[in-house]
Amino acid sequence: MSKFEYTHEVLGVPTDAVAVIFNDATHKFGIKRVDNNDIVVSDGYALKRVGVGQYEFEFDDPAYDLTYAISIQVEYPDSVFAYVTDTLVGSTLIDDGGSYTTVEEADLYFSFRLFADIWEDASDLDKQKALVMSTKAIQALAVMDWDTTPQDIKDATCENAYALLDGVNPELEFENLSMVQQAYANIRSTYNRDLSMEHIESGIVSIAAWRLIKPYLDVSRTIKLSRVD
């Protein structure tokens, strides 16, 4: 969900207009995507007045992080019209409350962490995706309930997000747990799977994140499974 906000001013003072509706000079659109010109909101829809000279309109995004072109028609007294154009970057994952921590908080965390170049080089959208994926992985665990997210959990979300941005694939890592022997030419490697990597089994790809999460696991809701040959 994205929100477009418009303030109508006269001589710098917020002032109500007679009407504020989505429309462009050719009467074709109100909001359209910049990447492919698909119309998201057609012309004719009125913006909601939320205060003196304050108007807003919420709409569903076809996808995250799109950029939109917006055109509104402002009606003044005596049927005088003016067209106002603007651009808007659509809603983001973090704005939807999908993560234990925000990109800004994660940026601060990594500013004090060595070897954080992968995070620093990532786009904000990729950072958001990684944080949301990490949050979902933690939420899938039997964690304790809390009123305010503990700092350790926020830090764990950051660490696991970093591992995801580094290219660690949770599905592939889980599949590799079952690998006992691997051969290439005349070189053969054997892995001891008796010592299970519990964080991988639990869907957490960062051991640093797992160490932060473990104290918050509710052992009364956890079932330990062991393989018996």
C-alpha positions as CSV (number, residue, x, y, z in Angstrom):
1,M,0.0,0.0,0.0
2,S,1.3,3.4,-1.0
3,K,0.1,6.8,0.0
4,F,0.2,10.0,-2.1
5,E,0.0,13.3,-0.2
6,Y,-0.7,16.7,-1.6
7,T,-0.7,20.1,0.1
8,H,-2.5,22.9,-1.6
9,E,-1.2,26.3,-0.8
10,V,-2.0,29.9,-1.7
11,L,0.8,32.4,-1.1
12,G,2.5,29.7,1.0
13,V,-0.5,29.1,3.3
14,P,-2.4,25.7,3.2
15,T,-5.8,26.5,1.7
16,D,-8.6,24.3,0.6
17,A,-9.2,23.9,-3.1
18,V,-12.7,23.6,-4.6
19,A,-11.8,20.0,-5.6
20,V,-8.6,17.9,-6.1
21,I,-9.0,14.9,-8.4
22,F,-6.6,12.7,-10.3
23,N,-6.5,13.8,-13.9
24,D,-3.9,14.8,-16.5
25,A,-4.3,17.3,-19.3
26,T,-5.2,14.5,-21.7
27,H,-7.7,12.9,-19.3
28,K,-6.0,9.5,-19.5
29,F,-4.6,8.8,-16.0
30,G,-4.1,9.8,-12.4
31,I,-1.3,7.5,-11.4
32,K,0.8,5.4,-13.8
33,R,4.0,3.3,-13.5
34,V,7.1,5.0,-14.9
35,D,8.7,1.7,-16.0
36,N,5.9,0.6,-18.4
37,N,3.3,3.4,-18.3
38,D,0.6,1.0,-17.0
39,I,-2.2,3.0,-15.4
40,V,-2.6,2.2,-11.6
41,V,-5.2,4.8,-10.8
42,S,-7.4,6.2,-13.7
43,D,-8.5,9.8,-14.0
44,G,-11.5,11.1,-12.1
45,Y,-10.8,9.8,-8.5
46,A,-11.0,12.4,-5.8
47,L,-8.2,12.7,-3.2
48,K,-9.4,12.6,0.4
49,R,-9.2,15.9,2.4
50,V,-7.5,15.2,5.8
51,G,-7.0,18.8,6.9
52,V,-6.9,22.4,5.7
53,G,-5.3,22.2,2.3
54,Q,-4.2,18.6,3.0
55,Y,-5.1,15.8,0.7
56,E,-4.1,12.1,0.4
57,F,-4.9,8.9,-1.5
58,E,-3.9,5.3,-0.8
59,F,-3.5,2.7,-3.5
60,D,-2.3,-0.9,-3.8
61,D,1.1,-1.3,-5.4
62,P,1.4,-3.9,-8.2
63,A,4.9,-4.6,-6.9
64,Y,7.4,-3.1,-4.4
65,D,9.6,-0.1,-5.0
66,L,8.0,1.1,-8.2
67,T,8.2,4.7,-9.3
68,Y,4.9,6.4,-10.3
69,A,4.0,9.4,-12.3
70,I,1.1,11.3,-10.8
71,S,-1.1,14.1,-12.2
72,I,-3.9,15.9,-10.3
73,Q,-6.3,18.5,-11.3
74,V,-6.8,21.3,-8.8
75,E,-10.0,23.4,-9.1
76,Y,-10.0,27.0,-7.9
77,P,-13.0,29.2,-7.5
78,D,-14.7,30.4,-10.7
79,S,-13.9,27.1,-12.4
80,V,-10.2,27.8,-12.8
81,F,-8.2,24.6,-13.1
82,A,-4.5,23.8,-12.7
83,Y,-2.7,20.5,-13.3
84,V,0.0,19.4,-10.8
85,T,2.4,16.6,-11.6
86,D,4.6,14.7,-9.3
87,T,6.5,11.4,-8.9
88,L,6.3,8.9,-6.1
89,V,8.4,6.0,-5.1
90,G,6.1,3.2,-4.0
91,S,5.8,1.4,-0.7
92,T,8.6,-0.7,0.6
93,L,8.8,-3.9,2.6
94,I,9.9,-2.2,5.8
95,D,7.0,0.3,5.6
96,D,4.7,-2.7,5.7
97,G,6.1,-3.7,9.0
98,G,7.6,-6.9,7.6
99,S,10.9,-6.9,9.6
100,Y,12.1,-6.8,13.2
101,T,14.4,-3.9,12.2
102,T,14.5,-1.2,9.7
103,V,17.1,-0.5,7.0
104,E,18.2,2.6,8.9
105,E,18.7,0.6,12.1
106,A,20.6,-2.1,10.2
107,D,22.8,0.5,8.5
108,L,23.7,1.8,12.0
109,Y,24.4,-1.8,13.2
110,F,26.8,-2.4,10.3
111,S,28.5,0.9,10.6
112,F,30.1,-0.6,13.8
113,R,30.8,-4.0,12.2
114,L,34.0,-5.0,10.4
115,F,33.8,-6.5,6.9
116,A,30.4,-5.0,6.2
117,D,31.1,-4.2,2.5
118,I,28.4,-6.6,1.2
119,W,25.7,-4.8,3.2
120,E,27.1,-1.3,2.2
121,D,27.1,-2.2,-1.5
122,A,23.5,-3.6,-1.5
123,S,20.5,-1.5,-2.7
124,D,17.9,-0.5,-0.1
125,L,15.4,-2.8,-1.7
126,D,17.7,-5.8,-1.5
127,K,18.5,-4.9,2.1
128,Q,14.7,-4.8,2.9
129,K,14.2,-8.2,1.2
130,A,17.0,-9.8,3.2
131,L,15.7,-8.3,6.5
132,V,12.2,-9.6,5.8
133,M,13.4,-13.0,4.8
134,S,15.5,-13.2,8.0
135,T,12.5,-12.0,10.1
136,K,10.3,-14.8,8.6
137,A,13.0,-17.4,9.4
138,I,13.1,-16.3,13.0
139,Q,9.4,-16.1,13.3
140,A,9.2,-19.7,12.2
141,L,11.1,-20.8,15.3
142,A,9.6,-21.4,18.7
143,V,10.7,-18.1,20.1
144,M,9.5,-16.5,23.3
145,D,6.9,-13.8,23.3
146,W,8.0,-10.2,23.8
147,D,6.4,-6.8,24.0
148,T,9.4,-5.0,22.5
149,T,11.7,-6.7,20.0
150,P,15.0,-7.5,21.9
151,Q,18.1,-5.9,20.5
152,D,19.7,-9.4,20.2
153,I,16.9,-10.4,17.8
154,K,17.3,-7.2,15.8
155,D,21.0,-7.9,15.6
156,A,20.4,-11.5,14.6
157,T,18.0,-10.3,11.9
158,C,20.9,-8.1,10.5
159,E,23.4,-10.9,10.7
160,N,21.2,-13.4,8.9
161,A,20.3,-10.8,6.3
162,Y,24.0,-10.2,5.6
163,A,24.5,-13.9,5.0
164,L,21.6,-14.0,2.6
165,L,23.0,-11.0,0.7
166,D,26.4,-12.8,0.6
167,G,24.7,-15.5,-1.5
168,V,24.0,-18.1,1.2
169,N,21.0,-20.1,0.0
170,P,19.0,-21.6,2.9
171,E,17.4,-24.3,0.7
172,L,20.8,-25.4,-0.7
173,E,22.4,-25.3,2.7
174,F,19.7,-27.6,4.1
175,E,20.1,-30.0,1.2
176,N,23.8,-30.2,1.8
177,L,23.1,-31.5,5.3
178,S,22.3,-34.8,3.8
179,M,25.5,-35.1,1.8
180,V,27.8,-37.8,3.2
181,Q,30.4,-38.1,0.5
182,Q,31.5,-36.0,-2.4
183,A,34.0,-37.0,-5.1
184,Y,35.9,-35.1,-7.8
185,A,38.3,-37.0,-10.0
186,N,40.4,-39.0,-7.5
187,I,39.7,-36.7,-4.6
188,R,37.1,-37.8,-2.2
189,S,35.7,-35.9,0.8
190,T,33.6,-37.4,3.5
191,Y,31.5,-35.4,5.9
192,N,30.5,-36.3,9.4
193,R,26.8,-35.5,9.7
194,D,26.5,-36.9,13.2
195,L,27.3,-33.4,14.3
196,S,24.2,-31.6,12.9
197,M,24.4,-27.9,12.0
198,E,21.3,-27.0,14.1
199,H,21.1,-23.5,12.8
200,I,20.8,-24.7,9.2
201,E,18.2,-27.2,10.2
202,S,16.3,-24.4,11.8
203,G,16.4,-22.2,8.7
204,I,19.0,-19.7,10.0
205,V,22.0,-19.4,7.6
206,S,24.2,-17.3,9.9
207,I,25.9,-19.0,12.9
208,A,26.4,-15.5,14.4
209,A,22.6,-14.9,14.2
210,W,21.9,-18.3,15.6
211,R,24.0,-17.6,18.7
212,L,22.0,-14.5,19.3
213,I,18.7,-16.2,18.8
214,K,19.2,-19.4,20.9
215,P,18.7,-17.7,24.3
216,Y,15.2,-16.6,23.1
217,L,14.0,-20.0,22.1
218,D,11.1,-21.4,24.1
219,V,12.4,-24.9,24.9
220,S,8.9,-25.9,26.2
221,R,7.7,-25.6,22.6
222,T,10.7,-27.2,20.9
223,I,10.8,-30.9,19.9
224,K,14.3,-32.3,19.2
225,L,14.4,-35.0,16.5
226,S,17.3,-37.4,16.1
227,R,18.1,-39.8,13.3
228,V,18.5,-43.5,14.4
229,D,20.2,-45.9,12.0
